[in-house]
Amino acid sequence: MSVQTWELLVDRNEFRKALRIAAQGAKTVESDTAILTFDQDNLRVDLSGNIAVVSATGDWPSEVRLQRETLKHLAKSLPEQDPLPLKIEGERMLVARFSIPCEWRLYSRPATSPVRDLIPANPDLFDLLVVAASCSQEEIDDAGAATLVSNAQRKLDQICQKAAGFLGIYGVSALDLRRLCEQHASDGTRQFLESESKAIGQVANAWSLLAFMGVEPGELKNLMDSSLRNAWKNPK
């Protein structure tokens, strides 16, 4: 049986830059899978929202998948040939004479997934839980985000276990807290970003003094945001 093959020609410098962008993204999102697609003019390298585009000519499967470590190794060992031929042959991707394992897929129609629209370039835990609540496992797998989402769910378990240590005396379990977090992810509602850890600590300290007055943490956050906006508009 003959082996199916496809081949693109890409500008070496553009491809090198694209690999560096994707490899840098891999350090941030810790995803295991990069997806390479071709739209007749451009090769798109997508690592869970970290996207780089390279002009290309030739033909390509619906998508080609590379493991993160393979992508990083390729970025460091790119052949000097220019234009650079990228060839899919069986379960291998040949970059000039450099050969790496890959997985390719064919679709009868363009593959679409809401996962890629929902995951921002630098997702935090809540972003990934929104994906888990909004998309099927098949959609998550197709987008190459399975590891990303499963790691987020494990992190949520760890956080809820830790939080339950403070509330367990009142009968609140880690499962109760996980359900609460998943409900917010399902609704897409939150007051704070994961990057606002310093502000969260300040609000928590203030709220511990004002809670018995009926003040909610979200109200304190709104006051902080309002004061910052006014300070920006009316600098002294």
Secondary structure, DSSP 8 states (H G I E B T S, - for coil): ----EEEEEE-HHHHHHHHHHHHHHHHHH--SEEEEEE-SSEEEEEETTEEEEEEEEE---SEEEEEHHHHHHHHHS----SSEEEEEETTEEEETTEEEE-EEE--SS----HHHHHS-SS--HHHHHHHHHHS-HHHHHHTT-HHHHHHHHHHHHHHHHHHHHHHGGGT--HHHHHHHHHHHHHHT--S--GGGHHHHHHHHHHHHHHGGGT--HHHHHHHHHHHHHHHHHS--
